[in-house]
Amino acid sequence: MPIRLKKLIGTILLVALVVVYAIVATLVAVARLAEAGPLAHFLFFLISGFLWVLPAMGIIKWLIIEPPAKN
């Protein structure tokens, strides 16, 4: 796969991940934290704010893997 195409796909995947993750995290917060205290809100948003990094690291790792050399 050409590197430019790979970077384009990776960029689209990262943007889609952030948008979908933000929507899902917001929906979960609205549904579950409506009557929770400020500590629960803080912990939820702290954890969910860092959790999106895990799939993003997978996408970035895929982006930087060098294709095998052709002989």
MOPAC internal coordinates of N, CA, C and O (Angstrom, degrees):
PM7 1SCF
backbone

  N    0.0000 0     0.00 0     0.00 0    0    0    0
  C    1.4459 1     0.00 0     0.00 0    1    0    0
  C    1.5294 1   108.14 1     0.00 0    2    1    0
  O    1.2310 1   120.50 1   -49.35 1    3    2    1
  N    1.3133 1   116.65 1   130.65 1    3    2    1
  C    1.4755 1   119.09 1   178.32 1    5    3    2
  C    1.5304 1   110.64 1   -61.50 1    6    5    3
  O    1.2310 1   121.28 1   -35.07 1    7    6    5
  N    1.3252 1   115.16 1   144.93 1    7    6    5
  C    1.4636 1   120.99 1  -175.63 1    9    7    6
  C    1.5298 1   111.97 1   -62.90 1   10    9    7
  O    1.2310 1   120.21 1   145.41 1   11   10    9
  N    1.3234 1   117.20 1   -34.59 1   11   10    9
  C    1.4693 1   119.66 1   179.65 1   13   11   10
  C    1.5193 1   111.32 1   -66.20 1   14   13   11
  O    1.2310 1   120.60 1   139.69 1   15   14   13
  N    1.3258 1   116.46 1   -40.31 1   15   14   13
  C    1.4593 1   120.46 1   177.70 1   17   15   14
  C    1.5213 1   110.44 1   -66.61 1   18   17   15
  O    1.2310 1   120.67 1   139.05 1   19   18   17
  N    1.3156 1   116.32 1   -40.95 1   19   18   17
  C    1.4610 1   121.24 1   178.84 1   21   19   18
  C    1.5268 1   110.71 1   -61.53 1   22   21   19
  O    1.2310 1   119.96 1   137.03 1   23   22   21
  N    1.3237 1   117.69 1   -42.97 1   23   22   21
  C    1.4656 1   121.22 1   178.39 1   25   23   22
  C    1.5293 1   111.66 1   -66.44 1   26   25   23
  O    1.2310 1   120.32 1   142.46 1   27   26   25
  N    1.3170 1   116.99 1   -37.54 1   27   26   25
  C    1.4603 1   120.35 1   177.76 1   29   27   26
  C    1.5227 1   110.46 1   -64.37 1   30   29   27
  O    1.2310 1   120.34 1   134.33 1   31   30   29
  N    1.3270 1   116.96 1   -45.67 1   31   30   29
  C    1.4611 1   121.16 1   178.95 1   33   31   30
  C    1.5266 1   110.10 1   -63.11 1   34   33   31
  O    1.2310 1   120.23 1   135.95 1   35   34   33
  N    1.3195 1   117.16 1   -44.05 1   35   34   33
  C    1.4608 1   121.07 1   179.30 1   37   35   34
  C    1.5192 1   112.32 1   -62.16 1   38   37   35
  O    1.2310 1   120.36 1   139.15 1   39   38   37
  N    1.3137 1   116.92 1   -40.85 1   39   38   37
  C    1.4646 1   120.81 1   178.93 1   41   39   38
  C    1.5190 1   110.78 1   -64.55 1   42   41   39
  O    1.2310 1   120.47 1   135.73 1   43   42   41
  N    1.3179 1   116.71 1   -44.27 1   43   42   41
  C    1.4647 1   120.50 1   178.72 1   45   43   42
  C    1.5267 1   110.45 1   -63.45 1   46   45   43
  O    1.2310 1   120.27 1   138.19 1   47   46   45
  N    1.3378 1   117.09 1   -41.81 1   47   46   45
  C    1.4612 1   120.68 1   178.44 1   49   47   46
  C    1.5283 1   111.80 1   -63.33 1   50   49   47
  O    1.2310 1   120.10 1   138.00 1   51   50   49
  N    1.3280 1   117.42 1   -42.00 1   51   50   49
  C    1.4657 1   120.30 1   179.40 1   53   51   50
  C    1.5265 1   112.10 1   -64.79 1   54   53   51
  O    1.2310 1   120.22 1   136.75 1   55   54   53
  N    1.3091 1   117.19 1   -43.25 1   55   54   53
  C    1.4663 1   120.47 1   178.61 1   57   55   54
  C    1.5248 1   110.26 1   -64.46 1   58   57   55
  O    1.2310 1   120.49 1   136.12 1   59   58   57
  N    1.3318 1   116.67 1   -43.88 1   59   58   57
  C    1.4630 1   120.44 1   178.83 1   61   59   58
  C    1.5280 1   110.76 1   -63.23 1   62   61   59
  O    1.2310 1   120.29 1   139.05 1   63   62   61
  N    1.3181 1   117.06 1   -40.95 1   63   62   61
  C    1.4647 1   121.09 1   178.05 1   65   63   62
  C    1.5213 1   110.94 1   -59.14 1   66   65   63
  O    1.2310 1   120.04 1   132.54 1   67   66   65
  N    1.3036 1   117.52 1   -47.46 1   67   66   65
  C    1.4639 1   121.06 1  -177.83 1   69   67   66
  C    1.5250 1   110.86 1   -64.23 1   70   69   67
  O    1.2310 1   120.06 1   136.37 1   71   70   69
  N    1.3145 1   117.49 1   -43.63 1   71   70   69
  C    1.4669 1   120.86 1  -178.77 1   73   71   70
  C    1.5285 1   110.60 1   -65.37 1   74   73   71
  O    1.2310 1   120.28 1   129.67 1   75   74   73
  N    1.3271 1   117.08 1   -50.33 1   75   74   73
  C    1.4696 1   120.36 1  -178.53 1   77   75   74
  C    1.5230 1   110.36 1   -64.60 1   78   77   75
  O    1.2310 1   120.08 1   138.02 1   79   78   77
  N    1.3209 1   117.44 1   -41.98 1   79   78   77
  C    1.4602 1   120.53 1  -179.27 1   81   79   78
  C    1.5330 1   110.81 1   -63.63 1   82   81   79
  O    1.2310 1   120.15 1   138.44 1   83   82   81
  N    1.3196 1   117.31 1   -41.56 1   83   82   81
  C    1.4652 1   120.21 1   179.31 1   85   83   82
  C    1.5235 1   111.05 1   -63.25 1   86   85   83
  O    1.2310 1   120.25 1   138.64 1   87   86   85
  N    1.3191 1   117.12 1   -41.36 1   87   86   85
  C    1.4666 1   120.47 1   179.31 1   89   87   86
  C    1.5222 1   110.67 1   -65.47 1   90   89   87
  O    1.2310 1   120.42 1   134.35 1   91   90   89
  N    1.3318 1   116.79 1   -45.65 1   91   90   89
  C    1.4684 1   120.32 1  -179.51 1   93   91   90
  C    1.5297 1   110.84 1   -64.69 1   94   93   91
  O    1.2310 1   119.89 1   136.16 1   95   94   93
  N    1.3154 1   117.81 1   -43.84 1   95   94   93
  C    1.4672 1   120.62 1   179.85 1   97   95   94
  C    1.5274 1   110.61 1   -63.06 1   98   97   95
  O    1.2310 1   120.19 1   141.25 1   99   98   97
  N    1.3071 1   117.23 1   -38.75 1   99   98   97
  C    1.4615 1   120.41 1   178.35 1  101   99   98
  C    1.5179 1   111.46 1   -67.30 1  102  101   99
  O    1.2310 1   120.51 1   137.71 1  103  102  101
  N    1.3282 1   116.62 1   -42.29 1  103  102  101
  C    1.4696 1   119.54 1   178.40 1  105  103  102
  C    1.5246 1   111.40 1   -63.62 1  106  105  103
  O    1.2310 1   120.10 1   138.66 1  107  106  105
  N    1.3113 1   117.42 1   -41.34 1  107  106  105
  C    1.4620 1   120.58 1   177.99 1  109  107  106
  C    1.5244 1   109.91 1   -64.70 1  110  109  107
  O    1.2310 1   120.27 1   138.07 1  111  110  109
  N    1.3164 1   117.10 1   -41.93 1  111  110  109
  C    1.4702 1   120.34 1   179.94 1  113  111  110
  C    1.5212 1   111.11 1   -63.02 1  114  113  111
  O    1.2310 1   120.47 1   137.31 1  115  114  113
  N    1.3099 1   116.71 1   -42.69 1  115  114  113
  C    1.4647 1   119.82 1  -179.20 1  117  115  114
  C    1.5244 1   110.51 1   -67.16 1  118  117  115
  O    1.2310 1   120.33 1   140.07 1  119  118  117
  N    1.3257 1   116.97 1   -39.93 1  119  118  117
  C    1.4615 1   120.55 1  -176.68 1  121  119  118
  C    1.5229 1   112.47 1   -74.68 1  122  121  119
  O    1.2310 1   119.74 1   144.06 1  123  122  121
  N    1.3251 1   118.11 1   -35.94 1  123  122  121
  C    1.4604 1   121.22 1  -172.03 1  125  123  122
  C    1.5282 1   114.85 1  -104.06 1  126  125  123
  O    1.2310 1   119.99 1   155.37 1  127  126  125
  N    1.3119 1   117.62 1   -24.63 1  127  126  125
  C    1.4616 1   119.64 1  -172.83 1  129  127  126
  C    1.5282 1   114.11 1  -107.83 1  130  129  127
  O    1.2310 1   120.40 1  -163.23 1  131  130  129
  N    1.3061 1   116.84 1    16.77 1  131  130  129
  C    1.4641 1   119.63 1  -175.43 1  133  131  130
  C    1.5215 1   112.20 1   -58.45 1  134  133  131
  O    1.2310 1   120.29 1   139.33 1  135  134  133
  N    1.3217 1   117.06 1   -40.67 1  135  134  133
  C    1.4595 1   119.77 1  -176.71 1  137  135  134
  C    1.5281 1   112.60 1  -114.59 1  138  137  135
  O    1.2310 1   120.43 1  -164.00 1  139  138  137
  N    1.3078 1   116.79 1    16.00 1  139  138  137
  C    1.4655 1   120.64 1  -179.80 1  141  139  138
  C    1.5245 1   109.83 1   -82.58 1  142  141  139
  O    1.2310 1   121.38 1   -17.96 1  143  142  141
  N    1.3042 1   114.97 1   162.04 1  143  142  141
  C    1.4573 1   120.80 1  -179.20 1  145  143  142
  C    1.5198 1   112.36 1   -80.17 1  146  145  143
  O    1.2310 1   120.82 1    -4.22 1  147  146  145
  N    1.3174 1   116.04 1   175.78 1  147  146  145
  C    1.4635 1   120.59 1  -177.52 1  149  147  146
  C    1.5320 1   113.26 1   -65.18 1  150  149  147
  O    1.2310 1   120.10 1   148.90 1  151  150  149
  N    1.3266 1   117.41 1   -31.10 1  151  150  149
  C    1.4646 1   119.40 1   178.56 1  153  151  150
  C    1.5258 1   110.82 1   -66.65 1  154  153  151
  O    1.2310 1   120.12 1   138.95 1  155  154  153
  N    1.3220 1   117.38 1   -41.05 1  155  154  153
  C    1.4653 1   121.21 1   177.30 1  157  155  154
  C    1.5240 1   110.36 1   -63.28 1  158  157  155
  O    1.2310 1   120.04 1   138.89 1  159  158  157
  N    1.3105 1   117.53 1   -41.11 1  159  158  157
  C    1.4733 1   121.01 1   177.08 1  161  159  158
  C    1.5261 1   110.35 1   -61.65 1  162  161  159
  O    1.2310 1   120.99 1   132.87 1  163  162  161
  N    1.3146 1   115.71 1   -47.13 1  163  162  161
  C    1.4548 1   120.13 1  -179.15 1  165  163  162
  C    1.5185 1   111.50 1   -59.99 1  166  165  163
  O    1.2310 1   120.49 1   131.68 1  167  166  165
  N    1.3231 1   116.67 1   -48.32 1  167  166  165
  C    1.4640 1   120.40 1  -179.16 1  169  167  166
  C    1.5240 1   112.01 1   -64.19 1  170  169  167
  O    1.2310 1   120.31 1   137.83 1  171  170  169
  N    1.3300 1   117.00 1   -42.17 1  171  170  169
  C    1.4616 1   120.01 1   179.24 1  173  171  170
  C    1.5174 1   110.99 1   -60.52 1  174  173  171
  O    1.2310 1   120.45 1   130.55 1  175  174  173
  N    1.3156 1   116.75 1   -49.45 1  175  174  173
  C    1.4595 1   119.15 1  -176.86 1  177  175  174
  C    1.5247 1   112.18 1   -72.66 1  178  177  175
  O    1.2310 1   119.65 1   151.69 1  179  178  177
  N    1.3107 1   118.27 1   -28.31 1  179  178  177
  C    1.4594 1   120.89 1   174.25 1  181  179  178
  C    1.5332 1   110.24 1   -65.56 1  182  181  179
  O    1.2310 1   120.84 1   130.51 1  183  182  181
  N    1.3232 1   115.99 1   -49.49 1  183  182  181
  C    1.4664 1   120.03 1  -179.06 1  185  183  182
  C    1.5216 1   111.30 1   -67.84 1  186  185  183
  O    1.2310 1   120.17 1   133.23 1  187  186  185
  N    1.3124 1   117.28 1   -46.77 1  187  186  185
  C    1.4707 1   119.15 1  -178.64 1  189  187  186
  C    1.5350 1   111.23 1   -69.14 1  190  189  187
  O    1.2310 1   120.37 1   155.58 1  191  190  189
  N    1.3110 1   116.89 1   -24.42 1  191  190  189
  C    1.4593 1   119.81 1   176.87 1  193  191  190
  C    1.5139 1   112.74 1   -70.46 1  194  193  191
  O    1.2310 1   120.31 1   150.36 1  195  194  193
  N    1.3199 1   117.02 1   -29.64 1  195  194  193
  C    1.4665 1   120.74 1   177.73 1  197  195  194
  C    1.5229 1   112.90 1   -93.62 1  198  197  195
  O    1.2310 1   119.88 1   158.58 1  199  198  197
  N    1.3181 1   117.83 1   -21.42 1  199  198  197
  C    1.4670 1   121.52 1  -173.04 1  201  199  198
  C    1.5276 1   113.40 1   -66.52 1  202  201  199
  O    1.2310 1   119.83 1   150.19 1  203  202  201
  N    1.3165 1   117.94 1   -29.81 1  203  202  201
  C    1.4650 1   119.76 1  -178.38 1  205  203  202
  C    1.5274 1   111.64 1   -68.46 1  206  205  203
  O    1.2310 1   120.47 1   163.82 1  207  206  205
  N    1.3118 1   116.71 1   -16.18 1  207  206  205
  C    1.4627 1   120.96 1  -178.18 1  209  207  206
  C    1.5311 1   111.12 1   -66.50 1  210  209  207
  O    1.2310 1   119.85 1   147.31 1  211  210  209
  N    1.3292 1   117.89 1   -32.69 1  211  210  209
  C    1.4636 1   120.75 1  -177.57 1  213  211  210
  C    1.5344 1   112.65 1   -60.53 1  214  213  211
  O    1.2310 1   118.71 1   126.57 1  215  214  213
  N    1.3434 1   120.06 1   -53.43 1  215  214  213
  C    1.4702 1   117.60 1   176.92 1  217  215  214
  C    1.5312 1   112.55 1   -67.88 1  218  217  215
  O    1.2310 1   120.30 1   149.83 1  219  218  217
  N    1.3264 1   117.04 1   -30.17 1  219  218  217
  C    1.4697 1   119.22 1   177.55 1  221  219  218
  C    1.5200 1   110.99 1   -64.81 1  222  221  219
  O    1.2310 1   120.41 1   142.81 1  223  222  221
  N    1.3436 1   116.82 1   -37.19 1  223  222  221
  C    1.4612 1   119.68 1   177.24 1  225  223  222
  C    1.5244 1   111.12 1   -63.32 1  226  225  223
  O    1.2310 1   120.35 1   142.20 1  227  226  225
  N    1.3233 1   116.94 1   -37.80 1  227  226  225
  C    1.4618 1   120.37 1   176.91 1  229  227  226
  C    1.5186 1   112.39 1   -62.28 1  230  229  227
  O    1.2310 1   120.62 1   137.71 1  231  230  229
  N    1.3209 1   116.42 1   -42.29 1  231  230  229
  C    1.4655 1   120.57 1   178.57 1  233  231  230
  C    1.5260 1   110.02 1   -65.95 1  234  233  231
  O    1.2310 1   120.29 1   135.76 1  235  234  233
  N    1.3135 1   117.04 1   -44.24 1  235  234  233
  C    1.4676 1   120.41 1  -179.49 1  237  235  234
  C    1.5228 1   111.06 1   -66.04 1  238  237  235
  O    1.2310 1   120.50 1   141.37 1  239  238  237
  N    1.3272 1   116.64 1   -38.63 1  239  238  237
  C    1.4612 1   119.86 1   177.47 1  241  239  238
  C    1.5337 1   110.37 1   -62.11 1  242  241  239
  O    1.2310 1   120.58 1   139.40 1  243  242  241
  N    1.3460 1   116.50 1   -40.60 1  243  242  241
  C    1.4630 1   120.71 1   177.03 1  245  243  242
  C    1.5329 1   110.47 1   -62.76 1  246  245  243
  O    1.2310 1   120.87 1   143.74 1  247  246  245
  N    1.3289 1   115.94 1   -36.26 1  247  246  245
  C    1.4625 1   119.83 1  -178.92 1  249  247  246
  C    1.5200 1   112.67 1   -67.03 1  250  249  247
  O    1.2310 1   119.84 1   144.57 1  251  250  249
  N    1.3176 1   117.91 1   -35.43 1  251  250  249
  C    1.4631 1   119.12 1  -173.53 1  253  251  250
  C    1.5143 1   113.50 1   -91.92 1  254  253  251
  O    1.2310 1   120.05 1   173.83 1  255  254  253
  N    1.3361 1   117.51 1    -6.17 1  255  254  253
  C    1.4753 1   119.51 1   177.37 1  257  255  254
  C    1.5274 1   108.31 1   -67.96 1  258  257  255
  O    1.2310 1   121.42 1   -52.97 1  259  258  257
  N    1.3062 1   114.88 1   127.03 1  259  258  257
  C    1.4528 1   120.91 1   179.54 1  261  259  258
  C    1.5309 1   109.94 1   -75.42 1  262  261  259
  O    1.2310 1   120.44 1   -42.44 1  263  262  261
  N    1.3193 1   116.77 1   137.56 1  263  262  261
  C    1.4744 1   118.65 1   176.07 1  265  263  262
  C    1.5397 1   109.68 1   -68.51 1  266  265  263
  O    1.2310 1   120.47 1   -29.86 1  267  266  265
  N    1.3167 1   116.71 1   150.14 1  267  266  265
  C    1.4637 1   118.95 1   178.57 1  269  267  266
  C    1.5364 1   111.02 1   -62.68 1  270  269  267
  O    1.2310 1   121.33 1   -37.62 1  271  270  269
  N    1.3237 1   115.05 1   142.38 1  271  270  269
  C    1.4618 1   119.82 1  -178.08 1  273  271  270
  C    1.5311 1   110.36 1   -71.92 1  274  273  271
  O    1.2310 1   120.95 1   -40.90 1  275  274  273
  N    1.3151 1   115.79 1   139.10 1  275  274  273
  C    1.4673 1   120.66 1   177.12 1  277  275  274
  C    1.5167 1   108.57 1   -88.16 1  278  277  275
  O    1.2310 1   121.13 1   -44.70 1  279  278  277
  N    1.3089 1   115.45 1   135.30 1  279  278  277
  C    1.4662 1   120.28 1   178.97 1  281  279  278
  C    1.4937 1   111.81 1   -93.27 1  282  281  279
  O    1.2310 1   120.10 1   180.00 1  283  282  281

